[in-house]
């Protein structure tokens, strides 16, 4: 039976604040601060545990090898001799944000009846451009069943940032849907990371029905305000689109096309005069997991920063008090991720599939999450100071921590990926 599974990236032991992502205001604003990898990873585990307790299916991806010695070798250097900016890029833990791992098209949408995943190339940002080989290795292992088709990345220079710029709307997860690819053209001082050619290539590779596939331009003003991915200003689930008034360049045309293809769609729009783009970016209101609960109805799993913003929380409370489709608000503490510009939705990749077709090592329950948390508590560094980022002792600990987790999950085979 097809159901939505949320695969979260376990926050890696090299989690740090190097400020490597122009356009990500939280990441650049916190550059140089002391990070807390152990607390960060445990916050992510707590979020997953809460989802499991809500009755949601939950999966995981493991951290990638850091520092990325092979990437540094391709630049004719190593972590001991690399220039500081290259060393920081090699140590990045940004693969924790699984929403950028891949774009996923469930089987009901594809002409060949398979679930398709295309690993994101992330070429716009150097620190992320070398993630895809390690991510692809995990995707091929987790989704090795013939029910899936796992694709290599779209070639450069066409930037692809994965599911963070992709939405799917459907009457139900197991039914055919409308796939919406959101691309950027201009973002003022910041780069538009998703190229339309990448989105079109993925749609072709996933053998999607052109009549049920939309390509929509993100509002340049949203990118300039810090919405470097579409999921900072919009999120969709089943037949509900939850979006900021200024999310899309031509929202009227988009909404009309969407309603034409999915008449039952419910569009919940947050007005700019109630919640500004600045408030949306600061609170990550839209970088929430919009989920269908097993008992019915939808919930927003959103960062506590949304609750702490009076304007955002006031609007949300009015929304859930009404008769709309979103009936429940579930704040979660992911402050360490938020400090690097990633909320609850950044940390997960949605895959609609039969859980029986997924490698069970990548699926979790409460007991397995407890086991993972114990490994994190024992092995993850408590803090990382910017000046110690390339300390050999720290690097040895980071690598030992990843091995301990892989051994606990019977996934040692990915260590060389």
N, C-alpha and C positions, 0 to 999 in steps of 0.2 A: 504494500500500500504506500502510495506517495505521501510524504509529509515534509514540512519544512524543517531542516536541520540547521542550526546556527553553529558554525565552526569558528571558534575564537582562537586568535593567536595568543599563546602563552607569552607574557612579557619577559623578554630575555634578560640574562644576568649582566649584559653590557648597557642596559638602559641608562642613557645619559642626556644631558642638555647641552648639545653643541650648537644649536641654532642653525641647522643646515638647510632649512626649508623656506626660502623667500616666498612671501605670500601667506605663510602660516604664522599669524600674528602671535599666537601663544608660544610657538617654538622659538621664534626670534626674540620675543620679549623676555623669555626665561633663559636665554643663552648664558652659559657660564655658571649657572647655579649648581649646587650640589643635588644630585639625584639620589633616589632611594629605590634601587632595583628590587629588593626583597618586598618592600611594602607595595610597590607597583604591581608585581606579579601576584601577590596575595589579594590585592584589590580586584584584579582580573578574575582570579579564582572565585572570589566571593560573588562577583556578578554572575558567573556561570552557575554557581551553586544556587543562587536565587532563581535563575531561569529554570533549572531542573526542578526546583520545588514548585514552580508555577505549572509544571507538567510539560515543559517544552523540551524537544530533542536537542541535545548538545554534543558538539564535537570539538576537537582541538587541532591545532597545528603547533609544531615544536619550533623553538627559536632556531635561527640559522647560525652557522659557525661564524664567530666573531673573535678577533678581527678576520676579515676575509683575505686570507693569505694569497689565494689564487688570483684575486682581483689586483692586489698590490703587485704580485709578480708580473701580471700582464702590463703593469706600468713600470716595470724594471726597478722595483723597490720592495721594501718589506716594512713591517711595523716598527722596527728599531731605527730605521733610517729615513722613513717617509716624512715629507713635509707635513706640518701640523694639520693642514686642512685635509690632506689625503688620509692621514692616520685617523682623523675623526670620522671621515666618510667610511673607512673600513671597519670602524667599531660600531656603526649605527645599529640600533636595535629596532629600526622602524618596520621591519617585517612583522612585528607584533600586530600591526593594523591590517588584519586579514581582509578587510573590505577592499584593499588594494591588491590582494593576491591574484584575483582572476575575475573574469566576467562569466556568469553562469546563465545558461538557457535550459530550463527544465525540459524533459522529454516531450510533454504535450505540445510544446511550441515548435519542435524541430521536425522537419520532414522525414527524418530517418528514425524517429521514435527513441532517440537516445538523449541523455542529458549531456550537454556540451559545456566544457570549461576551457577558456583561453587564458593562460597565464599572462599577467600584465607586464609590459616591458619597463614601465616607469622611467623612461629615458630622460624626462625633463629634469630630474634631480639626480646629480651624480651619486649621492649617497644611497639612492634607491635603485639606481640603474643596474646594479649587480646582484639584486635580490632574486631575480627570476630563476636562475638555474637551481638554487636550493629549494625555492617554492615549487617549481615544476616537478622536482624529484618527489616531493611529498604528495603533490596532487596525483601523480602517476601511481603512487603506492596506495593512497587512500581510495582512489577511484579506478582501480584496475579492472573492475568487473565490466563485462561487455555492455552493460547498461549505460556506460559513460564513454565519451570521447574527449580526451584531454589534448589540447592543441598547444603548440609552441607560441611564443610571443609574436605579435605583429612587428615587422622589422622597423628599425629606425629609418627616417626621422619622425615617424608618426607616433606621437606620444599616446600611450594607453595607460590609464590609472585604475582599471578594473571596475569592480561593482560599485565603487563610490560615485561613479558617473552613469549608473545604469539602474533603471527601475522596471519592475514588472507589475502589471495590473491584470487581475483575472477574477472571475466570479468565485473561484476556489483554487487552492494551490495545485490540485491535481487536474485541473482543466486547462485548455489552451488559453493563453493570455496575450496581452499587448505588451511588447517590449519597447521601452523608451530609453534611447541612448542620448545622453546630454553631453554636448561638446562645447568647447570655448573657442572664441576667436581673439578676443582682446580682454585684458584685465587691467588696463591702465598701467601702473608701475609693476604689476605682478604678471608672471607668465600664465597663459591659459594652458592647462596641462593635458586636457583631453582633445585629441584631434579628430575631426569628423571622418577622415580617411581610415583611422584606426577603428572607429566605431562601425563604419560600413564594412570593413574587412571582417570584423568579428561576426557581424550579422550574416555575411555570406558563408563564413566557415561553419556557423551554427545551423545552416540551412533553414533560416527563419522565413516565414511567409511575409513577403514585402508589404502585403496589405495590412498586416498586423504588427508592423515595425515602424517606429517613429524616431526621427533624428531631430533633436530640439536644441537650440542654442541657449546656453546659460547667459543670464544677464551680465554684461561686462561690469555693471555697477556692483553686482554681488561679488564678483571676483576681486575687484578693487577694494571691497570692504573686508576681504579676508576669507571669502567663501571659495577656497582654492579647489574644493571638490563640490559637486552638486549636493552631496549628502550633508553639507553644512547648512543648506537652505531648503531641502526637500527630502521627503522619504515616502515610500509607498508600501502598501501591504494589501494583498487580496484586491478588493475593489476600491480601496481608499487611497487618495493622494493627499498628503499633508504637506503644505508648502507655504513659504513666505510669499507675500504679494509681489515681491521684486525678484523672485528666483529665476524667472525666464525672460528672455529678451522680448518675445512676442507671446505673452501668456494667452491672449484671446484666441489666436490661431491654434496654439497647442491644445488648449482646453476644448476647442471645437472639434479638432481632429480626434482627440481622445474620446469624447462623448460619442462621436460618430462610430468609433470602433468598439466602444464598450459603454453602451447606454446606461448601464447600472452603476457607473463609476460615481463615487462620492468624493467631491473635491472640498477639502477643509483648508481654507486659506487664512493665514494670519495677516491681518492688515498692518501696513507699515506705520500707521499712525498710532498703533497700540504697542507694537514691538518693532523697533528700528532694526535695520541690518546690523548695526553695531551691537545691539543687545542680542540679536540672534547668534552672532559670531561669538560674543563673549560667553553666552550661556550654553551654546551648542544645543539649543532647543530642538533643532531638526536632526541633529546627529544622535537621535534616539532610535532604539529598536522598537519599531511599530510591529506588534505581534498579535496573532490571533490566539486567544486563550482556549485550552481544551474544553472548558465549560461554556464557551461562547463569548462573543464580544472581543474588543481589542483593547490592548494596553500599550502605553508609551513607557518604555524603560529608558529613563533619561538621567543625565548627570545631576548631581546635587547642585551644581552651579545654576541650573534652571530654577530650582526651588529657591535659591538664594537671591535671585533677581526679582524684585517686587513686580515689575511690569510684566515680565514673562510669566511668573507664577499666577498673577491675577488673571491674565488672559486664559491660561490653561485651566484654572479652576472654573471659570465661566464656561469654558468649552465642555468639560466633563459633566457639568451640572445641566447642560442642555440635552437635547435628544439626538445628538450626533453619534457616529459609529465608534468614537474613541471614548471609552467609559472609565478608564483607570489610569492613574499616574503612579509610576514606580521609580522613585529616585534611587540612584546607586552612586556610591563613592568610587570614582575612578580618577581621583585628583592628579595622581602621578602621570597618567596618560593624558589627561586634559592639559597639564602643564607643557606638554609637547605637542598639543593641538590635535588630540584624538579622543573623541567621546565613546560612549557605549557602542554605537553603530560602526565606528572605525575598527573596533576590535573584532568584528565578526564578518564572516562570509556566509551568505544564505545559500543553501543548496536544497532544492526540492527533489527528493529521491526516496526510494525505499531503503530504510536503514539496513535491511538485510543484504543490500548490495555494496555497502561501504565496509572497508576493512575495519573490523571491530576495535583495533588498537587506537583508532582515531575517534572513537565514540566514548563518552564518559557518563558516569552516574555519580551520585554523591560519594560513594565509597572510593571511586577512582580519583575524584577531585580531592578527597582528603589525603590520598596517597601522594598526589602531585604537590599539594600544599606542604606536606612534610618534607619533601625533597627541596622545595624552594626555601623553606625555613632553615634547613640545614646547610644549604650550599650557595644560595644567592648572596652576593655582597650586600651589606646593609646600606652602604653609601658609595657613591663614586664622585670624587672631587675632580674638577676639570684638569687640574695639574697632574693627576695620577692616571689619566686615561690610557697611557701607553706603558704604565708600570708593568714590568714582566711578571711580578707576583700577582697583580690584578688579572692580567691576561690568563695566567695559569689557572686562577680560580674560576674565571669565566668559562674556560674550556672544560674544566673538571665538573662544573655545575651542569653544563649541557649534557655531558656524558652520563652523569648520575641520573638525570631525568630520562634520557633515552634508555638506560638500562632498566629503570623502574617500569617503563612502558613497553619493554621488549621491542624497541625501535633503534637498536644500536646500528642497524644497517644504514640509517640515514646520516650517520656522523660524517661520512665521506662525501655526502651530496653537496 
